[in-house]
Amino acid sequence: MSTKASKILQLIAFILFALALVVSVASIFAQVPIKRLYGAGGEVLAIRSVPFAAIAAALIHVVLALIYMLVVFGKPSRGATKAVGIVMAVLFVLFDAIVIPVIGMGITAAVARRGTAFLSSYSVLSSGVSSIMNILTVPATILMFLSVGALFGRDPAKEEEQRQEGV
């Protein structure tokens, strides 16, 4: 796969992660329809919730994708592409397996202290937002790792020089 393909894959991944962030923030304003989809009624619909864990997860993914996109669109050396690829893989695993769940548990515990109605409202909204976000973040993650794999060990600066020389 070419460096150009890696750039395109990463750009699409970044856009999908950014859309997931937009969806998580927009859910604050569109929470009644989301909660209704899950059968919430009365008191739960009346309580305004903010899906902090979903927003935090989306923000983390957007930042990581942006950092990698800046690397991809730059002209990194062969060693830099390997190093950044490994670091991105490790960071994604650490954040998705440890950091994001810990943030979610902490926020859920804080919301639960306000009562069962608040916890129900938060849980219903978070479930809906997570379902919608997964539609965007799963393909984005796959595309990002394809981009990492396509660029891994390549020397984009050298490839560009060769293209300009007509080799």
C-alpha positions in Angstrom: 0.0 0.0 0.0 1.3 3.4 -0.9 2.0 6.4 1.4 -0.9 8.2 -0.4 -3.3 5.4 0.6 -2.1 5.6 4.2 -2.8 9.3 4.2 -6.3 8.8 2.8 -7.1 6.1 5.3 -5.9 8.2 8.2 -7.9 11.2 7.0 -11.1 9.1 6.8 -10.3 7.7 10.3 -9.8 11.2 11.7 -13.1 12.4 10.2 -15.0 9.4 11.6 -13.5 10.0 15.1 -14.4 13.7 14.8 -18.0 12.8 13.8 -18.1 10.5 16.9 -17.1 13.5 19.0 -19.7 15.7 17.4 -22.4 13.0 18.0 -21.4 12.6 21.7 -21.6 16.4 22.2 -24.8 16.7 20.2 -26.5 14.0 22.3 -26.6 16.5 25.1 -29.1 18.5 23.1 -30.9 15.5 21.6 -31.1 13.3 24.6 -34.9 13.0 24.8 -35.2 11.1 21.5 -32.2 8.9 22.4 -33.7 8.1 25.8 -37.1 7.3 24.2 -35.5 4.8 21.9 -34.5 2.9 25.1 -38.0 3.1 26.5 -37.2 5.7 29.2 -40.2 7.6 30.5 -41.3 10.3 32.9 -38.7 11.3 35.5 -35.8 9.9 33.4 -36.7 12.0 30.4 -37.0 15.1 32.6 -33.4 14.8 33.9 -30.7 16.3 31.7 -27.6 14.2 31.5 -24.2 14.7 29.9 -22.4 11.6 28.6 -19.0 12.6 30.0 -17.4 9.2 29.5 -18.5 9.1 25.8 -17.2 12.7 25.2 -13.9 11.9 27.0 -13.5 8.7 24.9 -14.3 10.5 21.7 -11.9 13.4 22.6 -9.1 11.0 23.4 -9.6 9.2 20.0 -9.7 12.4 18.1 -6.5 13.7 19.7 -4.6 10.4 19.0 -5.9 10.3 15.4 -4.9 14.0 14.9 -1.4 13.3 16.2 -1.0 10.4 13.9 -2.5 12.3 11.0 0.1 15.1 11.5 2.8 12.5 11.4 1.4 10.8 8.2 1.0 14.1 6.4 4.5 15.1 7.4 7.6 13.5 6.0 8.7 11.2 8.8 11.8 9.0 8.5 11.6 5.2 8.3 12.4 5.0 12.0 9.9 7.6 13.0 7.1 5.7 11.1 8.0 2.6 13.1 8.2 4.4 16.4 5.0 6.3 16.0 3.1 3.2 14.7 4.2 1.3 17.8 3.4 4.2 20.2 -0.1 4.7 18.6 -0.9 1.0 18.9 0.1 1.0 22.6 -1.7 4.2 23.3 -4.9 3.0 21.7 -4.8 -0.3 23.6 -4.0 1.4 26.9 -6.7 4.1 26.5 -9.4 1.7 25.2 -8.6 -1.1 27.7 -7.8 0.9 30.9 -8.2 4.7 30.8 -11.6 5.0 29.2 -13.3 2.3 31.3 -11.8 3.9 34.5 -13.1 7.3 33.5 -16.5 5.7 32.8 -16.6 4.0 36.2 -15.6 7.1 38.0 -18.3 9.2 36.3 -20.9 6.5 36.8 -20.1 6.4 40.5 -20.3 10.2 40.8 -23.7 10.2 39.0 -25.0 7.4 41.2 -24.5 9.5 44.3 -27.2 11.9 43.0 -29.8 9.1 43.0 -31.3 6.3 41.0 -33.2 8.6 38.6 -30.0 10.5 37.7 -28.2 7.2 37.3 -31.0 5.8 35.0 -30.9 9.0 32.9 -27.2 8.9 32.6 -27.1 5.2 31.8 -29.8 5.3 29.2 -28.2 8.3 27.4 -24.7 6.8 27.6 -25.9 3.4 26.2 -27.6 5.2 23.3 -24.6 7.4 22.6 -22.2 4.5 22.8 -24.2 2.5 20.3 -24.2 5.4 17.8 -20.5 6.1 18.4 -19.5 2.5 17.9 -20.9 2.7 14.3 -18.3 5.4 13.7 -15.3 4.5 16.0 -15.0 0.8 15.1 -14.4 1.5 11.4 -12.3 4.5 12.2 -10.0 2.4 14.4 -9.7 -0.3 11.7 -8.8 2.4 9.1 -6.3 4.0 11.5 -4.5 0.7 12.1 -4.6 0.0 8.3 -2.9 3.4 7.9 -0.4 2.6 10.6 0.4 -0.7 8.9 0.6 0.8 5.5 3.2 3.4 6.6 5.0 1.1 9.1 8.7 1.0 8.1 8.3 3.2 5.0 10.2 6.3 4.4 7.7 8.8 3.0 10.3 11.5 2.5 12.4 9.2 0.3 9.3 8.0 -1.6 8.4 11.6 -2.4 12.0 12.3 -3.7 11.8 9.3 -5.9 8.4 10.3 -7.3 9.8 13.8 -8.1 12.8 12.3 -9.8 10.6 10.1 -11.9 12.1 6.8 -10.6 
